[in-house]
Amino acid sequence: MKKKERQQGFVKGAAILLAALGLVKIVGALFKIPLNSIIGDAGMGYFGTAYTIYNPIFCLATAGFPVAISRMVSERSALGRWGDVKKIQRLALPLFVVMGILGFSIMVFGARPFLQWINHEDINALPAVYALAPAILFSVMGSVYRGYYEGLRNMTPTALSQVLEAMVKLFLGLFLAWYVLAKGLEHYRNSGAILGTTFPSENAAREYLIPYAAAGAILGVTAGSFLSFLFLWGYNRLHHKGVNKQPQAPVSSSTSVSVLKELLRTALPVALGSLTVNLSSLVDTVSLQNCISSIMRMHPEAILEQYGQFLQAADMEQNRVPAALFGCYTNALTLFMLVPALTQAFGVSALPNVTAAWVSRDKRRLQKNIETVLRASLLFTLPAGICLSVLSAPITSLLHFNPITGKILTILGIASIFAAISTPVCSMLQGIGRMDLPVKLMGIGLIIKVTCNWLLTSRPEINVLGAGIGSLACYFFLTFAGLYLLISHAGIELHLIHVVAKPFMASVLCAAAGYAVYKMVFPVADSTAAALLTLGTAGFVWILSVLFLKMFSVSEVQRLPGGQKIAKILENHRWIR
């Protein structure tokens, strides 16, 4: 394995990750849409609750370490210190195993008291939480290899492992959710009971099985994380000898203690920052279910007047309205997260490239890398976020989500733009060595989020929408404060108008075209056909806008996989600079 064969530039690395993430998100949508039909809004609430417990523990155990490994490997490979590169990976794995075991234990033993705290009337998310707990250990161990190869600017292992994990989740998770319900109802029809408990009707038996069906879906997620780890371990077994083939002798210039100290020193600020972001989801879980439970006790008419026509009778009869509304919020959050997922690829790919430019003190290259990342991020996130907000009704109709999800998505669509831009901005701050700044910014952002949530969600007329407003305020602050600090500490001047103007114009045009078609077609056509036509028009107008505004340069297109041929075609039509 030669270095030049393995290392990927920002554009190619981002393209590989973006393609993988695009496929992962499509698979995720294919997973969530039928799953919502199988387990309903309340079941999705249990599913989402399990994840909101999992994510902060997972981030505390791992989030900073892949970034730290990536940065340390990138820095040492740029300096030719290949012995240190080997030592970083060797020392990281046992540390991650310990962190994974701790995370697993916290999740298993802390789940019940946490669920009783947020809503003592409904702890049905417990089976899903237990089913998800082992995924922490497998994901932690896999993240060692992801960070290592990302630092070597080889994004392929990360991309392939993510796709594998998503595919297993899709097929096995849906099968297990369906199987639990089907087998449980079959047993009820034969005996009139399930696990010794009798029920007055088949519908009551089905409602009893919903938490276990949600746990079945989660088991697919856990199995996916296990197989993803096995793939990364096998990939490393086949390719780890490549470092030994570098021209420099593979002798480490650092002691094991110094490497571990640097790993912890680099990782902890990032882990705390990532934990802060994921705590916002935990805040949503706690505040939404607590506040809506309180509203349902004191002012139930406020909720029923707004959402009564969209809630199932069983949810209202069994005090599951907080879980059902949280399920709607979970579905909106799934669509919201599609947009930051686009820029996650840019952030991961940008970090080693920005680090290399910073270490070599090449200001011109640093500025070019940062501008490329921001422009590429805005090119995708602005139209995606604006369309999620403006076209929330046809999108949720197409996916057969509850209309309540569409109301929430109107706010979260705009918030997704700022959430998406803040991701690569924080990665680039880490790339220039300011690992402390993202965690400080995210801490302030979390305070903004918590404040908005508790002030707004408790108001009966705002209720679940308050969490969306809190997310918007939080990520708005993170984006603009992070950009200011990035420009200041990097010591560069960015041409922000050049970076922002064209993507913004394309976004407004595509959203306006989609909205106009929706207004004309939706009243007279089938809802699915109208939604597809609306989104197809928006996408078509966006592609035309990108081409006619000449948003890409020849060199940028040529760095894509197969870019030489694409650039030649676009040049012939004068669609690139």
C-alpha positions in Angstrom: 0.0 0.0 0.0 1.6 3.2 -1.1 0.8 6.4 0.5 -0.4 8.2 -2.7 -2.6 5.2 -3.5 -4.4 5.4 -0.2 -4.7 9.0 0.7 -7.7 10.9 -0.6 -8.0 14.6 -1.1 -10.9 16.6 0.5 -13.2 16.4 -2.5 -12.7 12.7 -3.3 -12.9 11.8 0.4 -16.0 13.9 0.9 -17.6 12.4 -2.2 -17.0 8.9 -1.0 -18.5 9.7 2.4 -21.3 11.7 0.9 -22.3 8.8 -1.4 -22.2 6.4 1.6 -24.2 8.8 3.9 -26.7 9.4 1.1 -27.3 5.7 0.8 -27.4 5.3 4.6 -30.0 8.0 4.9 -32.1 6.5 2.1 -31.9 3.2 3.9 -32.8 4.9 7.2 -35.9 6.4 5.6 -36.8 3.0 4.2 -36.4 1.7 7.7 -38.3 4.4 9.6 -41.3 4.7 7.2 -42.5 1.1 7.4 -41.4 0.9 11.0 -43.8 3.8 11.8 -46.6 1.9 10.2 -45.8 -1.3 12.2 -45.4 0.2 15.7 -47.2 3.6 15.4 -46.4 7.0 16.9 -46.1 5.7 20.5 -43.8 2.9 19.4 -41.7 5.4 17.6 -41.6 7.4 20.8 -40.2 4.3 22.6 -37.7 3.9 19.8 -36.6 7.5 20.0 -36.4 7.5 23.7 -34.0 4.5 23.6 -31.8 6.5 21.2 -31.8 9.7 23.3 -30.5 7.6 26.2 -28.0 5.9 24.0 -26.5 8.9 22.2 -25.1 10.9 25.2 -23.6 7.8 26.7 -22.1 6.7 23.3 -20.7 10.2 22.7 -19.2 10.4 26.2 -17.5 7.1 25.6 -16.3 7.6 22.1 -17.1 10.9 20.2 -13.9 12.7 20.9 -11.6 9.7 20.4 -12.2 9.1 16.6 -11.6 12.8 16.0 -8.5 12.7 18.2 -7.2 9.6 16.4 -7.9 11.2 13.0 -6.1 14.4 13.9 -3.1 12.7 15.6 -2.7 10.2 12.7 -3.1 13.0 10.1 -0.5 15.2 11.8 2.1 12.4 12.3 1.6 11.0 8.8 2.1 14.5 7.3 5.4 14.6 9.3 6.4 11.0 8.3 6.3 9.7 11.9 4.8 6.3 10.9 5.9 4.6 14.2 3.7 6.9 16.1 0.8 6.2 13.7 1.0 2.5 14.5 1.3 3.1 18.2 -1.8 5.4 18.3 -4.0 2.6 16.9 -2.5 -0.1 19.1 -3.1 1.9 22.3 -6.5 3.2 21.4 -8.3 -0.1 21.1 -8.0 -1.4 24.7 -8.9 2.1 26.0 -12.0 2.1 23.8 -13.1 -1.4 25.0 -13.0 -0.1 28.6 -15.1 2.9 27.6 -17.6 0.7 25.8 -18.1 -1.6 28.8 -18.6 1.4 31.0 -21.1 2.9 28.6 -23.0 -0.4 28.3 -23.2 -0.7 32.1 -24.5 2.9 32.6 -27.2 2.3 30.0 -28.4 -1.0 31.5 -28.4 0.1 35.1 -29.5 3.7 34.6 -32.4 3.1 32.2 -35.2 2.3 34.6 -34.7 5.2 37.0 -34.3 7.6 34.1 -37.5 6.5 32.4 -39.4 6.7 35.8 -38.1 10.2 36.2 -39.3 11.5 32.8 -42.7 9.9 32.8 -43.5 7.5 35.7 -46.8 6.6 34.0 -45.1 5.0 31.0 -41.7 3.2 31.1 -42.5 1.0 28.1 -39.3 2.2 26.4 -37.3 -0.1 28.7 -37.1 -3.2 26.4 -35.8 -1.0 23.6 -33.2 0.5 25.8 -31.9 -2.9 26.9 -31.8 -4.1 23.3 -29.7 -1.1 22.2 -27.2 -1.2 25.1 -24.8 -3.7 23.5 -24.5 -1.5 20.4 -22.4 0.9 22.5 -19.6 -1.6 22.9 -19.5 -2.6 19.2 -19.7 1.0 18.0 -16.9 2.1 20.3 -14.6 -0.6 19.1 -15.4 0.2 15.4 -14.8 3.9 15.9 -11.1 3.2 16.6 -10.6 1.9 13.0 -12.8 4.7 11.5 -10.7 7.4 13.1 -7.5 5.7 12.2 -8.2 5.4 8.5 -9.9 8.9 8.3 -6.6 10.3 9.7 -4.8 8.6 6.8 -7.3 10.2 4.5 -8.8 6.9 3.5 -12.6 7.3 3.9 -13.5 4.0 2.3 -13.6 1.8 5.5 -15.9 4.4 7.2 -18.2 4.5 4.2 -18.5 0.8 3.7 -19.0 0.0 7.4 -21.8 2.6 7.6 -23.6 1.2 4.6 -23.3 -2.4 6.0 -24.7 -1.2 9.4 -27.6 0.5 7.7 -28.5 -2.5 5.5 -28.5 -4.9 8.5 -30.7 -2.5 10.5 -33.1 -2.1 7.6 -33.8 -5.8 6.9 -33.2 -7.4 10.3 -34.8 -4.5 12.3 -38.0 -4.5 10.3 -38.2 -8.3 10.3 -37.9 -8.5 14.0 -40.4 -5.7 14.7 -43.0 -7.5 12.4 -42.1 -10.9 13.8 -42.7 -9.9 17.4 -46.1 -8.5 16.6 -47.1 -11.3 14.3 -46.1 -14.1 16.6 -47.5 -12.4 19.7 -50.9 -11.9 18.0 -50.8 -15.5 16.7 -50.3 -16.7 20.3 -53.1 -14.5 21.5 -55.5 -15.9 18.9 -54.6 -19.4 19.9 -54.7 -19.0 23.7 -56.3 -15.7 24.5 -53.2 -14.6 26.4 -49.6 -13.4 25.9 -46.9 -14.6 28.4 -49.7 -15.5 30.8 -51.5 -12.1 30.6 -55.0 -12.1 29.2 -56.5 -9.2 27.1 -60.1 -8.2 26.4 -59.4 -7.8 22.6 -56.9 -8.3 19.9 -56.3 -4.6 19.7 -55.4 -4.5 23.5 -53.0 -7.4 22.9 -51.4 -5.5 20.0 -50.9 -2.4 22.2 -49.2 -4.6 24.8 -46.8 -5.9 22.2 -45.7 -2.5 20.8 -42.8 -1.9 23.3 -41.4 -5.3 22.4 -41.8 -4.7 18.7 -39.9 -1.5 19.2 -37.2 -3.5 21.0 -37.1 -5.9 18.0 -36.4 -3.1 15.6 -33.6 -1.9 18.0 -32.1 -5.4 17.9 -31.5 -4.9 14.2 -29.6 -1.7 15.0 -27.4 -3.6 17.5 -26.7 -6.4 15.1 -25.8 -3.9 12.4 -23.2 -2.2 14.8 -21.7 -5.6 15.6 -21.3 -6.6 11.9 -19.9 -3.2 11.1 -17.3 -3.7 13.8 -16.4 -7.1 12.4 -16.0 -5.6 8.9 -13.7 -2.8 10.2 -11.6 -5.4 12.2 -11.3 -7.6 9.1 -10.4 -4.6 6.8 -7.7 -3.6 9.3 -6.3 -7.1 9.4 -5.9 -7.0 5.6 -4.5 -3.5 5.3 -2.7 -2.6 8.5 0.7 -3.6 7.2 0.6 -0.7 4.7 2.2 1.7 7.2 5.2 -0.6 7.4 5.8 -0.1 3.7 6.4 3.6 4.1 9.9 4.7 3.2 10.6 5.9 6.8 11.5 3.3 9.4 8.5 2.5 11.5 10.1 3.6 14.8 8.0 5.6 17.3 9.4 8.8 18.6 6.8 9.0 21.4 6.3 6.9 24.6 3.0 5.1 25.1 2.3 7.3 28.1 2.8 10.5 26.0 0.6 9.2 23.2 -2.2 8.3 25.7 -2.0 11.7 27.4 -2.2 13.4 24.0 -5.1 11.2 23.0 -7.0 12.0 26.1 -6.1 15.7 26.0 -7.3 16.0 22.4 -10.3 13.8 22.8 -11.9 15.1 26.0 -12.9 18.6 24.7 -14.4 17.0 21.5 -16.2 14.4 23.5 -17.7 17.0 25.9 -18.7 19.1 22.9 -20.4 16.2 21.2 -22.0 15.2 24.5 -23.4 18.7 24.8 -25.0 18.4 21.3 -26.5 15.0 22.1 -27.7 16.3 25.5 -30.0 18.5 23.5 -31.8 15.4 22.3 -32.0 14.2 26.0 -33.3 17.6 26.9 -36.0 17.2 24.3 -36.9 13.8 25.6 -37.2 15.0 29.2 -38.8 18.4 28.6 -41.3 17.2 25.9 -42.6 14.2 27.8 -42.6 16.0 31.2 -44.2 19.2 30.0 -46.8 17.5 27.8 -47.7 15.1 30.6 -48.2 18.2 32.8 -50.3 19.9 30.1 -52.4 16.8 29.6 -53.2 16.8 33.4 -53.9 20.5 33.6 -55.0 21.7 30.2 -55.8 18.6 28.0 -58.1 20.6 25.9 -55.2 22.7 24.5 -53.5 19.5 23.1 -56.7 17.9 21.9 -57.9 21.1 20.2 -54.6 21.3 18.2 -53.9 17.6 17.6 -56.9 15.6 18.6 -57.9 14.7 15.0 -54.4 13.3 14.4 -54.0 11.2 17.7 -55.1 7.6 18.0 -57.9 6.8 20.5 -55.7 4.2 22.2 -53.0 6.7 22.9 -55.4 9.1 24.6 -57.1 6.3 26.6 -53.8 4.8 27.8 -52.1 8.1 28.7 -49.6 7.7 25.8 -50.1 11.2 24.3 -46.6 12.3 25.5 -45.0 9.3 23.9 -47.1 9.7 20.7 -46.1 13.4 20.3 -42.5 12.5 21.0 -42.8 9.9 18.3 -44.0 12.6 15.9 -41.0 14.7 17.0 -38.7 11.7 16.5 -39.9 11.4 12.9 -39.4 15.1 12.3 -36.0 14.8 13.9 -35.1 11.9 11.5 -35.8 14.2 8.5 -34.0 17.1 10.2 -30.9 14.9 10.7 -30.7 14.2 7.0 -29.3 17.7 6.4 -26.4 17.6 9.0 -25.6 14.1 7.7 -24.7 15.7 4.3 -22.1 18.0 5.9 -20.8 15.3 8.3 -19.0 13.9 5.3 -17.4 17.3 4.6 -16.4 17.7 8.3 -14.8 14.2 8.5 -12.9 14.7 5.2 -12.0 18.3 5.9 -10.3 17.7 9.3 -7.1 15.9 8.1 -6.8 18.3 5.2 -7.2 21.4 7.3 -4.8 19.9 9.9 -2.2 19.2 7.2 -2.5 22.8 5.9 -2.3 24.2 9.4 0.7 22.1 10.4 2.6 23.1 7.3 1.6 26.8 7.9 0.2 27.2 4.4 -2.3 30.0 4.9 -3.4 30.1 1.2 -4.1 26.3 1.2 -5.8 26.6 4.5 -8.1 29.4 3.3 -8.9 27.4 0.1 -9.8 24.3 2.1 -12.1 26.2 4.5 -13.9 28.0 1.7 -14.3 24.8 -0.3 -15.8 23.1 2.7 -18.2 25.9 3.5 -19.4 26.4 -0.1 -19.9 22.6 -0.6 -21.8 22.5 2.6 -24.1 25.4 1.7 -24.6 24.0 -1.8 -26.5 21.0 -0.3 -27.8 22.2 3.1 -29.5 25.5 2.0 -31.8 23.9 -0.5 -32.4 20.8 1.7 -33.3 22.8 4.8 -35.4 25.4 3.1 -37.4 22.7 1.2 -37.9 20.7 4.4 -39.5 23.7 5.9 -41.5 25.1 3.0 -42.5 21.7 1.7 -43.0 20.0 5.0 -46.7 19.1 4.3 -46.1 17.2 1.0 -42.9 15.5 2.4 -44.7 14.1 5.5 -47.7 13.2 3.4 -45.4 11.2 1.0 -43.8 9.4 3.9 -47.2 8.7 5.6 -46.1 10.4 8.8 -48.6 12.0 11.1 -49.4 15.6 10.0 -48.1 16.7 13.5 -44.7 15.8 12.2 -45.1 18.3 9.3 -45.9 21.1 11.7 -42.7 20.4 13.7 -40.7 20.1 10.5 -41.6 23.6 9.4 -39.3 24.9 12.2 -36.7 22.1 12.2 -36.2 22.5 8.5 -34.6 25.9 9.0 -32.8 24.7 12.1 -31.2 21.9 10.0 -29.3 24.5 7.9 -27.5 25.9 10.9 -27.0 22.4 12.5 -25.4 21.3 9.2 -23.1 24.2 8.8 -22.0 24.1 12.5 -20.7 20.5 12.0 -17.8 21.2 9.5 -17.1 24.5 11.2 -16.5 22.7 14.5 -14.4 20.1 12.7 -12.2 22.8 11.2 -11.7 24.5 14.6 -10.4 21.1 15.8 -8.3 20.9 12.7 -6.4 24.1 13.6 -5.8 22.9 17.1 -8.6 24.7 18.9 -10.2 21.6 20.4 -11.6 23.6 23.3 -13.7 26.1 21.3 -16.4 23.7 20.0 -17.1 22.4 23.5 -17.4 26.0 24.9 -19.7 27.0 22.1 -21.8 23.9 22.4 -22.1 24.5 26.2 -23.5 27.9 25.5 -25.7 26.5 22.8 -27.1 23.8 25.2 -28.0 26.5 27.7 -29.9 28.4 25.0 -31.6 25.1 24.0 -32.6 24.2 27.6 -33.9 27.7 28.3 -36.0 27.8 25.2 -37.3 24.3 25.8 -38.5 24.8 29.3 -40.0 28.3 28.6 -41.8 27.3 25.4 -42.7 23.6 25.6 -44.6 24.2 28.9 -46.9 26.7 27.2 -50.0 24.8 26.1 -50.3 26.8 22.8 -46.7 26.0 21.8 -46.1 22.6 23.4 -44.0 20.3 21.1 -43.1 23.1 18.8 -41.0 24.7 21.6 -38.3 22.0 21.2 -37.9 22.9 17.5 -37.6 26.6 18.3 -35.0 25.8 20.9 -33.0 23.8 18.3 -33.2 26.7 15.9 -31.8 29.2 18.5 -29.1 26.8 19.6 -27.7 26.0 16.1 -28.0 29.6 14.9 -25.7 30.7 17.7 -23.3 27.8 17.1 -22.9 28.6 13.4 -22.2 32.3 13.5 -20.1 32.2 16.7 -18.1 29.2 15.3 -17.5 31.0 11.9 -16.3 34.1 13.7 -13.8 32.2 15.8 -12.6 30.0 12.9 -11.8 33.1 10.8 -10.1 34.8 13.8 -7.9 32.0 14.9 -7.0 30.7 11.4 -5.8 34.3 10.6 -7.5 34.3 7.2 -10.1 36.3 5.3 -13.0 34.4 3.8 -15.0 35.6 0.8 -18.3 34.8 2.4 -20.5 36.6 -0.2 -18.9 34.4 -2.9 -19.4 31.4 -0.7 -23.0 32.0 0.3 -24.7 34.0 -2.6 -25.0 31.4 -5.3 -26.1 28.5 -3.1 -28.7 30.8 -1.5 -30.1 31.8 -4.9 -30.4 28.2 -6.0 -32.1 27.3 -2.8 -34.7 30.0 -3.0 -35.5 29.2 -6.7 -35.9 25.5 -6.0 -38.1 26.0 -2.9 -40.3 28.6 -4.7 -40.8 26.3 -7.7 -41.7 23.4 -5.5 -44.1 25.4 -3.4 -45.8 26.8 -6.5 -46.3 23.3 -8.0 -47.6 22.1 -4.6 -50.3 24.8 -4.4 -51.4 24.2 -7.9 -51.4 20.4 -8.0 -52.2 19.2 -4.4 -55.9 20.3 -4.4 -56.7 18.4 -7.6 -54.4 15.3 -7.6 -53.6 12.2 -5.5 -51.5 13.3 -2.5 -48.6 10.9 -3.3 -48.4 11.9 -6.9 -48.7 15.6 -6.0 -45.9 15.2 -3.4 -43.6 13.4 -5.9 -44.2 16.1 -8.5 -43.6 18.8 -6.0 -40.3 17.4 -4.8 -39.2 16.4 -8.4 -39.8 20.0 -9.6 -37.8 21.4 -6.7 -34.9 19.0 -7.4 -34.9 19.7 -11.1 -34.9 23.5 -10.6 -32.0 23.1 -8.1 -29.9 21.1 -10.6 -30.6 23.7 -13.3 -29.6 26.5 -10.9 -26.4 24.8 -9.9 -25.4 24.5 -13.6 -26.5 27.9 -14.9 -24.9 29.7 -11.9 -21.7 27.8 -12.5 -21.1 26.9 -8.9 -18.3 24.4 -9.5 -14.8 25.0 -11.0 -13.0 22.7 -13.4 -10.5 21.6 -10.7 -13.1 20.8 -8.2 -15.1 18.6 -10.5 -11.9 16.9 -11.7 -11.1 15.8 -8.1 -14.3 13.9 -7.9 -14.3 10.1 -8.7 -14.6 10.0 -12.5 -14.3 13.8 -12.5 -12.3 14.1 -15.7 -15.1 12.9 -17.9 -17.7 14.9 -15.9 -15.7 18.0 -16.2 -15.3 17.6 -20.0 -19.0 17.3 -20.5 -19.8 20.3 -18.3 -17.1 22.4 -20.0 -18.6 21.7 -23.4 -21.9 23.2 -22.2 -20.1 26.0 -20.2 -21.7 24.9 -17.0 -18.5 25.2 -14.8 -16.0 27.9 -14.1 
